[in-house]
Amino acid sequence: MNEDNTPATAEKARVPAYSWYALSVLVLIYVLNFVDRQILSILANDIKADLGVDDAFLGFLYGTAFAIFYALFGIPLGKLADSWHRVRLMTIGLALWSMMTALSGFAKNAAALSGARVGVGIGEATASPSAYSLISDWFPARLRATALAIYSSGLYVGGGISLLIGGLIVENWNATYPDGGPLGLAGWQAAFIAVGLPGLLLAVWVFTLKEPVRGLIDGMPSKPVERPFRGFFEELLQIIPPFTILGAARRGAAALAGNLAGLVGFFVAAWLITLLANTGQGFIMGGIVSIAPVLGATISDQWFLLAIGYYAIFSWASALRSRDPATFALTWGSPAFLSTILGYGTVAFISYATSYWGAPYGERVFEISKSELGLLLGAPAAVTGFLGVIIGGRVADWLFARVPAGRLYVVLFGLLAPIPVVWVMFTTDSKTLFLILAAIAQLFASSALGAAAATSQSLVLPRMRGVATATFFLATTLVGLALGPYLAGLVSAKAGEDLGLGMLSTLWVAPIGLILLIAALKLVPAAQERVLAAGKAEEAGL
């Protein structure tokens, strides 16, 4: 191997200016990603009034309807990011989710809006697997957490300015067209259209980025995959029911029996949860039928849709174990990897609920206008979220240079520090204190993301980074996004639209996250050593 390509040389080398330029474009993509995703928060009360839905549906719309498809399609798209042109993949995904965001503006009922959110989820599933993999090939390990943190800052900047943009559009549109504007569009519909269309222009710019050589910066360059889409379609068939049953049957009777047992187990669990929730819809077929048209967020919709998602992930992981045991061993088969991503999932559980329900809560309880919420809640959250993720990334890199599992201490901080802040935020009678604490909660929670992402990337080989990223986002979506906002909304709806109580109910997850992250602190150092050994063995062709 040429000396210039050794990991030691790459670690010491100056990062090219183009890497920083490309990172800035990725940040812009992620900003738009979260503008399109998070704008639903400032529009929630208007959607609730126009479509006649409750807080449980609003939590379902923001969380589960988006998260399940984002997570499921993230797996095959993560595989494609490991084998195909990542820049092209991001370009296609950006164009898709931008178009579906714009189409959300033409929704006239809950079904159409839910369907559009599904499309947004599928499109956005291309972004982070591609971006995380690209960043890992543009930046050496010593700066990777910082680069990932800078990229992740787009999450908080986009989420924050979405409130400002959405609030201004809705108030001005409704003031200009009090009885409905062109095509009978309400202000919340115009907001979706206004933030969706610019993404189509950005996609043209993204297409011009250069694709880096995969793994070269780590001294482990990967050869181009001859048939890149083959793995993508194989993953697609392994994760979409009912094809999952056929895929299991091809692996043998034992695999089929295990797959069917998983299918039954997840649906029985969903049925039992539905019964316990006392919705009057505690029978399986009624739940399945209600899911199909996505007509509303009844409790059965939530849990049966989650059952489909968890069963699909179970099927995919089982197939991965058979088809690619090396990747399985370093992801699903690694206690260090699982405790890291699930531990961060509990951070996301509280964080997603807080960021989503903050604006509707402020509007209802303190009667803050939408434009004021954009300025007083959204703008500070964008700044503190950006600062938190950047500072957290730098601190994580500093700790990593001194302690092998040092980054995880930042994740622990992101879990524990927001708890008292969130508690006071949703119980205080002071509007000023509510707004200040919302910014602080964002600052604390955002610090964990870069550290968790970089830790997960350090536990796999370069060729596995796309799949590892998709698996990492399973935790943030199927644990954090699909459960946190919905459960807060469900408790609120059951308690007579009491959002404060709904938000306090999310804090029970913190002890679980604490246990997972303490386990990760003990497991990660040895796991990182095994990855280095595996990389050397793979490079030597063993």
VEXDREN-2710 file (C-alpha; in Angstrom, 1 decimal):
% VEXDREN-2710
k/r/px/py/pz
1/MET/0.0/0.0/0.0
2/ASN/1.2/3.5/-0.8
3/GLU/2.4/5.3/2.3
4/ASP/0.2/8.3/1.5
5/ASN/-2.9/6.2/2.0
6/THR/-2.0/4.8/5.4
7/PRO/-4.4/5.7/8.3
8/ALA/-1.5/7.4/10.2
9/THR/-0.8/9.7/7.3
10/ALA/-4.4/10.5/6.7
11/GLU/-4.9/11.3/10.4
12/LYS/-2.1/13.9/10.2
13/ALA/-2.9/15.4/6.8
14/ARG/-4.7/18.7/6.4
15/VAL/-8.4/18.3/5.4
16/PRO/-8.9/19.6/1.8
17/ALA/-11.0/22.7/1.4
18/TYR/-13.3/20.7/-0.9
19/SER/-14.3/18.5/2.1
20/TRP/-15.5/21.5/4.0
21/TYR/-17.3/22.8/1.0
22/ALA/-19.1/19.5/0.5
23/LEU/-19.9/19.4/4.2
24/SER/-21.6/22.8/3.9
25/VAL/-23.8/21.5/1.1
26/LEU/-24.7/18.5/3.2
27/VAL/-25.6/20.8/6.1
28/LEU/-27.9/22.8/3.8
29/ILE/-29.6/19.6/2.7
30/TYR/-30.1/18.6/6.3
31/VAL/-31.5/22.0/7.2
32/LEU/-34.1/21.6/4.4
33/ASN/-34.7/18.1/5.6
34/PHE/-35.8/19.3/9.0
35/VAL/-37.6/22.3/7.8
36/ASP/-39.8/20.0/5.7
37/ARG/-40.2/17.6/8.7
38/GLN/-40.5/20.0/11.6
39/ILE/-42.8/22.6/10.1
40/LEU/-45.6/20.3/11.1
41/SER/-45.1/21.6/14.7
42/ILE/-46.1/25.2/14.0
43/LEU/-49.0/24.0/11.8
44/ALA/-50.3/21.4/14.2
45/ASN/-53.1/23.5/15.8
46/ASP/-54.4/24.7/12.4
47/ILE/-54.4/21.2/11.0
48/LYS/-56.2/20.0/14.1
49/ALA/-58.9/22.6/13.7
50/ASP/-59.3/22.2/9.9
51/LEU/-59.2/18.4/9.8
52/GLY/-61.0/17.7/13.1
53/VAL/-58.3/15.5/14.6
54/ASP/-56.9/15.1/18.1
55/ASP/-53.4/15.3/19.7
56/ALA/-52.9/11.5/19.3
57/PHE/-53.3/11.9/15.5
58/LEU/-50.9/14.8/15.4
59/GLY/-48.3/12.7/17.3
60/PHE/-49.0/9.8/14.9
61/LEU/-48.7/12.1/11.8
62/TYR/-45.4/13.6/13.0
63/GLY/-44.0/10.4/14.4
64/THR/-45.2/7.0/13.3
65/ALA/-46.6/7.7/9.8
66/PHE/-43.3/9.3/8.9
67/ALA/-40.9/7.1/11.1
68/ILE/-42.0/3.6/10.0
69/PHE/-41.4/4.2/6.3
70/TYR/-38.3/6.3/7.0
71/ALA/-36.9/3.5/9.0
72/LEU/-37.9/0.6/6.7
73/PHE/-36.7/2.2/3.5
74/GLY/-33.6/3.4/5.3
75/ILE/-32.3/-0.2/5.4
76/PRO/-32.3/-0.9/1.6
77/LEU/-31.2/2.6/0.9
78/GLY/-28.4/2.3/3.4
79/LYS/-27.3/-0.8/1.5
80/LEU/-27.4/1.2/-1.7
81/ALA/-25.4/3.9/-0.1
82/ASP/-22.7/1.2/0.6
83/SER/-22.6/0.1/-3.0
84/TRP/-23.8/2.9/-5.4
85/HIS/-23.1/6.6/-6.1
86/ARG/-24.0/8.3/-2.8
87/VAL/-24.3/11.8/-4.3
88/ARG/-26.8/10.6/-6.9
89/LEU/-28.8/8.8/-4.2
90/MET/-29.1/12.0/-2.2
91/THR/-30.1/14.0/-5.2
92/ILE/-33.0/11.6/-6.0
93/GLY/-34.1/11.5/-2.4
94/LEU/-34.0/15.2/-1.9
95/ALA/-36.2/15.7/-5.0
96/LEU/-38.7/13.1/-3.8
97/TRP/-39.2/14.4/-0.3
98/SER/-39.4/18.0/-1.5
99/MET/-42.1/17.1/-4.0
100/MET/-44.1/15.2/-1.3
101/THR/-43.8/18.1/1.1
102/ALA/-45.3/20.4/-1.5
103/LEU/-48.0/17.8/-2.2
104/SER/-48.9/17.9/1.6
105/GLY/-50.2/21.4/0.9
106/PHE/-52.9/20.0/-1.3
107/ALA/-54.2/17.5/1.3
108/LYS/-57.9/17.9/2.2
109/ASN/-58.2/15.2/4.8
110/ALA/-56.2/13.1/7.2
111/ALA/-55.7/10.2/4.8
112/ALA/-54.1/12.4/2.1
113/LEU/-51.9/14.2/4.6
114/SER/-50.7/10.9/6.1
115/GLY/-49.9/9.5/2.7
116/ALA/-47.8/12.6/1.8
117/ARG/-45.9/12.2/5.1
118/VAL/-45.2/8.6/4.2
119/GLY/-43.6/9.9/0.9
120/VAL/-41.6/12.5/2.8
121/GLY/-40.3/9.7/5.1
122/ILE/-39.2/7.5/2.1
123/GLY/-37.4/10.4/0.4
124/GLU/-35.6/11.5/3.6
125/ALA/-34.4/8.0/4.2
126/THR/-31.8/8.5/1.5
127/ALA/-30.1/11.5/3.3
128/SER/-28.3/10.4/6.4
129/PRO/-27.0/7.0/5.2
130/SER/-25.4/8.7/2.3
131/ALA/-24.2/11.7/4.2
132/TYR/-22.7/9.8/7.1
133/SER/-20.9/7.5/4.7
134/LEU/-19.6/10.5/2.6
135/ILE/-18.5/12.4/5.7
136/SER/-16.6/9.3/6.9
137/ASP/-14.7/9.4/3.5
138/TRP/-14.1/13.1/3.5
139/PHE/-12.8/13.5/7.0
140/PRO/-10.2/11.5/9.1
141/ALA/-11.3/9.8/12.3
142/ARG/-9.8/12.6/14.5
143/LEU/-12.3/15.1/13.0
144/ARG/-15.2/12.7/12.2
145/ALA/-17.3/13.5/15.3
146/THR/-16.8/17.2/14.6
147/ALA/-17.8/16.8/11.0
148/LEU/-20.8/14.7/11.8
149/ALA/-21.8/17.2/14.5
150/ILE/-21.6/20.1/12.0
151/TYR/-23.8/18.1/9.6
152/SER/-26.2/17.2/12.4
153/SER/-26.5/20.9/13.3
154/GLY/-28.8/21.2/10.2
155/LEU/-31.3/19.2/12.2
156/TYR/-31.6/22.0/14.8
157/VAL/-31.2/24.9/12.5
158/GLY/-33.8/23.5/10.2
159/GLY/-36.2/22.6/13.0
160/GLY/-35.8/26.1/14.5
161/ILE/-36.3/28.2/11.4
162/SER/-39.2/26.0/10.3
163/LEU/-41.2/27.6/13.1
164/LEU/-40.2/31.0/12.0
165/ILE/-40.9/30.3/8.3
166/GLY/-44.1/28.4/9.0
167/GLY/-45.5/31.0/11.4
168/LEU/-44.9/33.9/9.0
169/ILE/-46.4/32.2/6.1
170/VAL/-49.5/31.0/7.9
171/GLU/-50.3/34.4/9.6
172/ASN/-49.7/36.4/6.4
173/TRP/-51.6/34.0/4.2
174/ASN/-54.6/33.9/6.6
175/ALA/-54.6/37.6/6.9
176/THR/-54.6/38.1/3.2
177/TYR/-57.0/35.3/2.4
178/PRO/-59.3/34.9/5.5
179/ASP/-61.7/32.7/3.6
180/GLY/-59.1/30.7/1.8
181/GLY/-56.6/31.6/-0.9
182/PRO/-56.1/30.4/-4.5
183/LEU/-57.4/26.8/-5.0
184/GLY/-59.1/27.2/-1.5
185/LEU/-55.8/26.7/0.2
186/ALA/-55.5/27.5/3.9
187/GLY/-52.4/29.0/5.5
188/TRP/-51.0/25.7/6.7
189/GLN/-51.3/24.3/3.2
190/ALA/-49.5/27.2/1.6
191/ALA/-46.7/26.7/4.2
192/PHE/-46.1/23.1/3.0
193/ILE/-45.9/24.2/-0.6
194/ALA/-43.6/27.1/0.1
195/VAL/-41.0/25.0/1.9
196/GLY/-41.2/22.0/-0.4
197/LEU/-40.5/23.6/-3.8
198/PRO/-37.0/25.0/-3.0
199/GLY/-35.7/21.5/-2.5
200/LEU/-36.2/20.7/-6.2
201/LEU/-33.7/23.5/-7.0
202/LEU/-31.3/22.4/-4.3
203/ALA/-31.3/18.9/-5.8
204/VAL/-29.6/20.3/-9.0
205/TRP/-26.8/21.7/-6.9
206/VAL/-26.3/18.5/-4.9
207/PHE/-25.9/16.6/-8.2
208/THR/-22.6/18.5/-8.8
209/LEU/-20.8/17.1/-5.8
210/LYS/-17.8/14.8/-6.3
211/GLU/-18.0/11.2/-5.1
212/PRO/-15.0/10.3/-2.8
213/VAL/-13.2/7.0/-2.9
214/ARG/-14.8/4.8/-0.3
215/GLY/-12.5/3.9/2.7
216/LEU/-9.4/5.5/1.2
217/ILE/-9.0/8.0/4.0
218/ASP/-8.8/5.1/6.5
219/GLY/-6.2/3.2/4.4
220/MET/-8.9/0.6/3.5
221/PRO/-10.1/1.5/0.0
222/SER/-13.0/-0.5/-1.2
223/LYS/-13.4/-1.7/-4.8
224/PRO/-16.5/-0.5/-6.7
225/VAL/-19.4/-2.9/-6.5
226/GLU/-20.1/-4.5/-9.9
227/ARG/-23.9/-4.8/-9.4
228/PRO/-24.8/-2.2/-6.8
229/PHE/-28.6/-2.4/-7.2
230/ARG/-28.6/-6.2/-6.6
231/GLY/-28.0/-5.7/-2.9
232/PHE/-30.6/-2.9/-2.7
233/PHE/-33.4/-5.1/-4.3
234/GLU/-32.4/-8.0/-2.1
235/GLU/-32.8/-5.8/1.0
236/LEU/-36.1/-4.5/-0.3
237/LEU/-37.5/-8.0/-0.6
238/GLN/-36.2/-9.0/2.8
239/ILE/-37.9/-6.1/4.6
240/ILE/-41.3/-5.6/3.0
241/PRO/-44.0/-7.9/4.2
242/PRO/-45.3/-10.4/2.9
243/PHE/-42.2/-11.0/0.8
244/THR/-40.3/-11.4/4.1
245/ILE/-42.0/-14.8/4.5
246/LEU/-40.8/-15.9/1.1
247/GLY/-37.3/-14.7/1.9
248/ALA/-37.4/-16.7/5.2
249/ALA/-38.6/-19.8/3.4
250/ARG/-35.6/-19.7/1.1
251/ARG/-33.3/-19.9/4.1
252/GLY/-34.9/-23.1/5.4
253/ALA/-37.7/-24.5/7.6
254/ALA/-36.1/-23.2/10.8
255/ALA/-35.8/-19.6/9.4
256/LEU/-39.4/-19.8/8.2
257/ALA/-40.7/-21.0/11.6
258/GLY/-38.8/-18.2/13.4
259/ASN/-40.1/-15.6/11.0
260/LEU/-43.7/-16.7/11.4
261/ALA/-43.3/-16.8/15.2
262/GLY/-42.0/-13.2/15.0
263/LEU/-44.9/-12.1/12.9
264/VAL/-47.4/-13.6/15.3
265/GLY/-45.6/-12.3/18.3
266/PHE/-45.5/-8.7/17.2
267/PHE/-49.1/-8.6/16.1
268/VAL/-50.3/-10.3/19.3
269/ALA/-48.3/-7.7/21.3
270/ALA/-50.0/-4.9/19.3
271/TRP/-53.4/-6.4/19.9
272/LEU/-52.8/-6.6/23.6
273/ILE/-51.6/-3.1/23.8
274/THR/-54.6/-1.9/21.9
275/LEU/-56.9/-3.8/24.4
276/LEU/-55.0/-2.3/27.4
277/ALA/-55.5/1.1/25.9
278/ASN/-59.3/0.5/26.0
279/THR/-60.1/1.9/22.6
280/GLY/-62.9/-0.4/21.8
281/GLN/-60.9/-1.6/18.7
282/GLY/-59.2/-4.5/20.3
283/PHE/-59.5/-7.0/17.5
284/ILE/-56.7/-7.6/15.0
285/MET/-58.6/-7.5/11.7
286/GLY/-60.3/-4.2/12.6
287/GLY/-56.9/-2.7/13.3
288/ILE/-55.3/-3.9/10.1
289/VAL/-58.2/-2.6/8.0
290/SER/-58.0/0.8/9.7
291/ILE/-54.3/1.0/8.9
292/ALA/-54.6/0.3/5.2
293/PRO/-56.2/3.6/4.2
294/VAL/-54.5/5.5/7.0
295/LEU/-57.7/7.3/7.8
296/GLY/-56.7/8.5/11.2
297/ALA/-54.5/7.8/14.2
298/THR/-56.7/5.5/16.3
299/ILE/-54.6/3.7/18.9
300/SER/-54.9/0.5/16.8
301/ASP/-53.3/2.3/13.9
302/GLN/-50.3/3.3/16.0
303/TRP/-49.6/-0.1/17.4
304/PHE/-50.4/-2.3/14.4
305/LEU/-48.3/-0.1/12.2
306/LEU/-45.5/-0.3/14.7
307/ALA/-45.9/-4.1/14.7
308/ILE/-45.5/-4.1/10.9
309/GLY/-42.4/-2.0/11.3
310/TYR/-40.8/-4.1/14.1
311/TYR/-41.6/-7.4/12.3
312/ALA/-40.1/-6.1/9.1
313/ILE/-36.9/-5.1/11.0
314/PHE/-36.8/-8.5/12.7
315/SER/-37.1/-10.2/9.3
316/TRP/-34.3/-8.0/7.8
317/ALA/-32.0/-8.6/10.7
318/SER/-32.6/-12.4/10.5
319/ALA/-31.8/-12.3/6.8
320/LEU/-28.7/-10.2/7.3
321/ARG/-27.4/-12.8/9.8
322/SER/-27.6/-15.4/7.1
323/ARG/-26.4/-13.3/4.1
324/ASP/-23.7/-11.1/5.6
325/PRO/-22.6/-12.6/9.0
326/ALA/-19.7/-10.1/9.3
327/THR/-22.0/-7.1/9.1
328/PHE/-24.5/-8.7/11.4
329/ALA/-21.8/-9.5/13.9
330/LEU/-20.7/-5.8/14.1
331/THR/-24.2/-4.4/14.2
332/TRP/-27.1/-6.5/15.5
333/GLY/-24.8/-9.0/17.0
334/SER/-22.7/-6.5/18.9
335/PRO/-24.0/-5.6/22.4
336/ALA/-21.8/-2.4/22.2
337/PHE/-23.4/-1.2/19.0
338/LEU/-26.9/-2.0/20.2
339/SER/-26.5/-0.4/23.6
340/THR/-25.1/2.7/22.0
341/ILE/-27.9/3.2/19.4
342/LEU/-30.7/2.3/21.8
343/GLY/-29.2/4.5/24.5
344/TYR/-29.3/7.4/22.1
345/GLY/-32.8/6.3/21.0
346/THR/-34.0/7.3/24.5
347/VAL/-32.4/10.7/24.1
348/ALA/-34.4/11.1/20.9
349/PHE/-37.6/9.9/22.6
350/ILE/-37.6/12.9/24.9
351/SER/-36.0/15.3/22.4
352/TYR/-38.4/14.7/19.5
353/ALA/-41.4/15.0/21.8
354/THR/-40.1/18.3/23.3
355/SER/-39.2/19.9/20.0
356/TYR/-42.5/18.9/18.3
357/TRP/-45.0/19.7/21.1
358/GLY/-43.2/22.9/22.3
359/ALA/-44.9/25.2/19.7
360/PRO/-48.5/23.8/20.1
361/TYR/-48.1/24.0/23.9
362/GLY/-46.9/27.6/23.8
363/GLU/-49.8/28.6/21.5
364/ARG/-52.4/26.9/23.6
365/VAL/-51.2/27.6/27.2
366/PHE/-49.5/31.0/26.8
367/GLU/-51.5/32.2/23.7
368/ILE/-48.3/33.0/21.9
369/SER/-48.9/33.9/18.2
370/LYS/-47.3/31.8/15.5
371/SER/-45.0/34.6/14.4
372/GLU/-43.9/35.2/18.0
373/LEU/-43.3/31.4/18.4
374/GLY/-41.0/31.5/15.4
375/LEU/-39.0/34.4/16.8
376/LEU/-39.0/33.5/20.5
377/LEU/-39.1/29.7/20.4
378/GLY/-37.9/28.6/16.9
379/ALA/-35.0/31.1/16.4
380/PRO/-33.4/30.5/19.9
381/ALA/-33.8/26.7/19.5
382/ALA/-32.0/26.9/16.2
383/VAL/-29.1/28.7/17.8
384/THR/-28.9/26.6/20.9
385/GLY/-29.4/23.4/18.9
386/PHE/-26.5/24.4/16.6
387/LEU/-24.3/25.3/19.5
388/GLY/-25.1/22.2/21.4
389/VAL/-24.3/19.8/18.6
390/ILE/-21.1/21.6/17.7
391/ILE/-19.8/21.9/21.3
392/GLY/-20.9/18.3/21.9
393/GLY/-19.0/17.1/18.9
394/ARG/-15.9/18.9/19.9
395/VAL/-16.0/17.7/23.4
396/ALA/-16.7/14.2/22.2
397/ASP/-13.6/14.2/20.0
398/TRP/-11.6/15.6/22.9
399/LEU/-12.8/12.8/25.2
400/PHE/-12.3/10.2/22.5
401/ALA/-8.6/11.2/22.2
402/ARG/-8.2/10.4/25.9
403/VAL/-10.7/7.6/26.6
404/PRO/-11.8/5.0/24.0
405/ALA/-15.4/5.3/25.0
406/GLY/-15.2/9.0/25.9
407/ARG/-17.8/10.1/23.4
408/LEU/-20.5/8.2/25.3
409/TYR/-20.1/10.6/28.3
410/VAL/-21.5/13.3/26.0
411/VAL/-24.5/11.1/25.1
412/LEU/-25.1/10.5/28.8
413/PHE/-25.1/14.2/29.4
414/GLY/-27.6/14.6/26.5
415/LEU/-30.0/12.2/28.2
416/LEU/-29.8/13.4/31.8
417/ALA/-29.3/17.1/31.6
418/PRO/-32.6/17.9/29.9
419/ILE/-34.8/16.1/32.4
420/PRO/-35.2/18.8/35.1
421/VAL/-35.4/21.4/32.3
422/VAL/-38.3/19.7/30.5
423/TRP/-40.1/19.1/33.8
424/VAL/-40.0/22.8/34.7
425/MET/-40.7/23.9/31.1
426/PHE/-44.0/22.1/31.0
427/THR/-45.2/23.0/34.5
428/THR/-44.2/26.7/34.9
429/ASP/-46.8/29.5/34.7
430/SER/-44.2/31.9/33.3
431/LYS/-44.1/32.4/29.5
432/THR/-40.6/33.8/29.7
433/LEU/-39.3/30.9/31.7
434/PHE/-41.0/28.5/29.3
435/LEU/-39.2/30.0/26.3
436/ILE/-35.8/30.2/28.1
437/LEU/-36.1/26.5/29.2
438/ALA/-37.1/25.4/25.6
439/ALA/-33.8/26.8/24.3
440/ILE/-31.8/25.2/27.1
441/ALA/-33.5/21.8/26.6
442/GLN/-32.5/22.0/22.9
443/LEU/-28.9/22.9/23.8
444/PHE/-28.5/20.0/26.2
445/ALA/-30.2/17.3/24.0
446/SER/-28.5/18.3/20.8
447/SER/-25.1/17.7/22.3
448/ALA/-25.5/13.9/22.1
449/LEU/-26.1/13.4/18.4
450/GLY/-22.6/13.8/17.0
451/ALA/-21.1/11.7/19.8
452/ALA/-23.6/8.9/19.3
453/ALA/-23.3/8.9/15.5
454/ALA/-19.4/8.8/15.6
455/THR/-19.4/6.0/18.2
456/SER/-21.7/3.9/16.0
457/GLN/-19.5/4.5/13.0
458/SER/-16.4/3.5/14.9
459/LEU/-17.9/0.1/15.6
460/VAL/-18.1/-1.1/12.0
461/LEU/-15.9/-1.4/8.9
462/PRO/-16.0/1.2/6.1
463/ARG/-18.0/-0.9/3.7
464/MET/-20.7/-1.3/6.5
465/ARG/-21.1/2.4/7.3
466/GLY/-24.3/2.9/5.3
467/VAL/-26.0/-0.1/6.9
468/ALA/-24.7/1.0/10.3
469/THR/-26.1/4.5/9.8
470/ALA/-29.5/3.1/8.7
471/THR/-29.5/0.9/11.8
472/PHE/-28.5/3.8/14.0
473/PHE/-31.5/5.7/12.7
474/LEU/-33.8/2.8/13.4
475/ALA/-33.2/3.6/17.1
476/THR/-33.9/7.3/16.6
477/THR/-37.0/6.7/14.6
478/LEU/-38.6/3.5/15.9
479/VAL/-37.7/4.2/19.5
480/GLY/-37.6/8.0/19.5
481/LEU/-39.7/9.5/16.8
482/ALA/-42.4/6.8/16.5
483/LEU/-43.0/6.6/20.2
484/GLY/-42.1/9.9/21.9
485/PRO/-44.4/12.4/20.2
486/TYR/-47.2/9.9/19.8
487/LEU/-47.3/8.8/23.5
488/ALA/-47.1/12.4/24.6
489/GLY/-50.1/13.2/22.3
490/LEU/-52.0/10.1/23.4
491/VAL/-51.7/10.9/27.1
492/SER/-52.7/14.5/26.3
493/ALA/-55.8/13.3/24.4
494/LYS/-56.7/10.9/27.2
495/ALA/-56.3/13.6/29.8
496/GLY/-58.5/16.1/28.0
497/GLU/-55.9/17.7/25.8
498/ASP/-53.4/18.3/28.6
499/LEU/-50.1/18.6/26.7
500/GLY/-48.1/19.4/29.8
501/LEU/-49.0/16.1/31.4
502/GLY/-48.4/14.4/28.0
503/MET/-44.8/15.7/27.9
504/LEU/-44.0/14.8/31.5
505/SER/-45.1/11.3/30.8
506/THR/-42.1/10.9/28.4
507/LEU/-39.5/11.2/31.1
508/TRP/-40.0/7.6/32.3
509/VAL/-37.7/6.4/29.5
510/ALA/-34.6/8.1/31.0
511/PRO/-33.7/5.3/33.5
512/ILE/-33.8/2.8/30.6
513/GLY/-31.4/5.0/28.6
514/LEU/-29.1/5.3/31.6
515/ILE/-28.7/1.6/31.9
516/LEU/-28.0/1.2/28.2
517/LEU/-25.4/3.9/28.1
518/ILE/-23.6/2.6/31.2
519/ALA/-23.4/-0.8/29.5
520/ALA/-22.1/0.8/26.3
521/LEU/-19.3/2.6/28.3
522/LYS/-18.1/-0.9/29.4
523/LEU/-18.5/-2.6/26.0
524/VAL/-17.3/-0.1/23.4
525/PRO/-13.5/-0.1/23.9
526/ALA/-13.2/-3.9/23.3
527/ALA/-15.6/-3.7/20.4
528/GLN/-13.5/-1.0/18.7
529/GLU/-10.4/-3.1/19.0
530/ARG/-12.2/-6.0/17.3
531/VAL/-13.2/-3.8/14.4
532/LEU/-9.6/-2.8/13.8
533/ALA/-8.6/-6.4/13.8
534/ALA/-11.4/-7.3/11.5
535/GLY/-10.4/-4.5/9.1
536/LYS/-6.8/-5.7/9.0
537/ALA/-7.9/-9.3/8.4
538/GLU/-10.3/-8.2/5.6
539/GLU/-7.6/-6.0/3.9
540/ALA/-5.2/-9.0/4.0
541/GLY/-7.9/-11.1/2.3
542/LEU/-8.3/-13.5/5.3
END
